[in-house]
Amino acid sequence: MQMKSWAVPLCLTSLLLSGCASKYVEPEQYSGFLTNYSVLKEDKSPSGAPVMRWIQPGLDVSQFTSVYVEPSQLYPQPQATDKIPASTLQGITQYYDQALKTQFAKVLPLANGPGPGVLVVRPAITAVSAKTKSLQPYEVIPIALIAAGISTAAGIRDQDTTLATEAAFMDGSNNKVVAQVVRKGSGKELENSDQVVKSTDFRTVLDTWASDMVKSYQSLKGK
């Protein structure tokens, strides 16, 4: 009976820890990279992931005959750490740039800069993080909870990696924003808190973001 009496609150606690994290980037986590967040609405990406997005009503994407992908930024400028070194941050932006160019080149010629008929893609990486995994519902047995706590303290518990992006899409003839997106995604799990985050841990999510952007463009063009 005594075990049941404190297993219930522990269960509720673990469910709160594991089940209430929003899949959307919360407003308090917006970086300031975009000019207007008030127009963003909850939506789904072509791959089915939750995103905050805005597209100019009535936008005719057929006006764009080429695309210019600006070098992605780290915004705000982060402070490198032993856990997430500068080489990782640089590797993430470099791979993001290449993924975007590779995907957009499938549907539009790549331009060397803004101009009439050019769709400008302005991307930013706005968050890179690694944190200890939350307790899962199956860990509500007191002994498992205690063991999990020891594992976390010892630095051997798995860690989640998370990446967030904000991107603006502009008419290259007048620099007017025609679409915006804010989203986050998960990279590879780390085995422990001592493991250094690598740019390769995020390649899958970066490829997905780039692919979704192009599929969204194709969807608009097909309307």
N, C-alpha and C positions, 0 to 999 in steps of 0.2 A: 504493500500500500504506500509506503513511504517513497519508494522509487517512482510510482505512478504520479504521486503528488508533485514532484519536481520535474518529471519528464514532460508534463504538459506545457508548463511555461517555457521549458527549454525548446520544445518543439516549435512553439509559436515564435520564439526568438530566431531560430534557425530558418524558419520559413520567411520571416521578415528580411533576414539577411540575404537569402538567396533568391527570393521571388519578387521583390519590390523595386529592383533597380530598373529605371526607365530605359527602354530601347531607343528613345529619342534623345538628342542632345537637349538638355534643359536650358531655358533662357538664361539662367545665371551662369551657364558655361559658354555662352556666346563670346567670341573673342574680340569683336569689334572690327573684324576684317571686312565684313559686308556693310553697306551703307544703310540698309533698311531691313530690320528683322521683323518689323510689325506685320509685314505682308505674308510671312511664312505660314504655311498650313501643314498639318500632318498628312502624309501621303505614303504610298508604297513605291519603291523603285521597281524597275522591270524584273529584277531578281527576287522581288517580294520582301525586301528589307524595309524597315521603317525609316522614313526620311522627313525632314522639314523642307518644304519646297515652295517656290513661287515661279510661275511662268506668266509672262505678260499676256493678258487676255487678247485673243485674236492674233497672236504672233504667227507670222508667215515665214517659216524657216527656209522656204524655197528662195528667198532673197539672198541667202548666203551661198556663195559659190566656192568658198575656200574657208579654211579655219587656221587661226593662229593660236597656238598653245603657249601662253606665257610661262616662264620658269616658275615652278611652284615655290611658295614661300613658307617659312616657318614663322607663324604669327600667333601670338606675340613671340618675339625672339626668345627662345628658351635658353636656360643655363644647362650646359652639359653636365652630366654626373658620371660617377663610376658605373652606375647601373645602366644609364642611357648615355653613352659617350657621343661626342661630336661626330665621329665616323658613322654612327648609326643614324643620327639625324640627317646627315648629308646623304647617306645611302637611301634613305626613305624618299627624300625629295627627288633625287636623281631617278629612282625607279618609277616614281609617280609620273614624272615628266615623260619618260619613255613609254610607259603604259598608255598614257593619254594620247600621245602622238601615234602610237601603233594602232590604237582603236579608231581614232578619228580619221586616220589615213585610209581606212577601209571605205569611208563614205564621202570624204571631201579631200581635195588637194590641200597640202599643208602650205600655208603662207609664211612669209618671212617677217610679217608685222601687220598691224592694223591697217584698215583701208576700206573703201567702198566694197560691199559684197563679202566682207570678211567677218566671220564669227570669231570673236575673241574669247578664249577660255582663260580665266584668271583663277587658279587654284591655290589653296593654302592648306597646310597641315597645322591644325590648331591645338592638338593635344596628342601626347604620347605618354602612356602610363603602363605600369606593371604593379599589380597588387595581389596580395594573398587571396586565394579563392575563398569565397564565403562557405560557411558550413551548409551541407546539403541535408534535405529532409531525412535521409536514411541514417544520419549521424546523430539522431536525437537520443539514442541510448546514452545515459550518463557516462559510461566508460568510454564510448566512442568520442564523446565531446571532450572529455579530459585528454584523451590521446591526441585529438586534433589540436587542442590547445598547446600541448607539449611540442607537437610537430611544428606548429607555427612559430613558437618561441625559438625552436632550434634552427629555424630557417630551412626546413626540409619539405614544407608543404607546397603544393603546386601553386603557381601564380598565373593570373590572367593578364594578358597584354591587350591594351586598347588603343585605338587610333581614331582621331576625329578629323574631319575635313570640312571646309567651307569653300564654295566656289561660286564665282559670278560669271555670267555669260553676257557678252556685250556686243552691240552693233559696232563694228570697226569703223564705220563712217562717221559716227557722232559720239562714240563712247557711252551710249545709253545702255543701261542694264536691262536685259530682256528676260533673264531668268536667274534664279539663285537656288542653291541647295546646301543643306547642312545635314551631316550624318556622321555616324560613328560605326566602328566595326571591331571585331576581335582578331588578334593575331594568334600565333602559336602559343600554347601554354608553356610556361617555364617550369622546370623541374623543381627549382628551389629559389629562395631569395638571393642567393649568391650568383645565380646565372645572369650573365650580361645580356641585355636586350640587343638583338641584331636586326639590321634592316631586312634581312631575308625572312624574318618572322612575320613580316607584314605583306609579303608579295601577293599572296592570294587575295587579301582584302583590297589591295591597291588595284589589282587586275579587275576585280569585280566592280569597283567604283568607276573605273574608266569604261568598262563594258556597258554599265548601266547608263552612263552619260550618253554614249553613242546610241544606245537603244531608245532612250528617251527622245533624242533628236530624230531618229527614224520614225518613231511613233507620231511625232508632231508633223513630220513631212508627209506621212501617209494619210493625214486627216484632210 
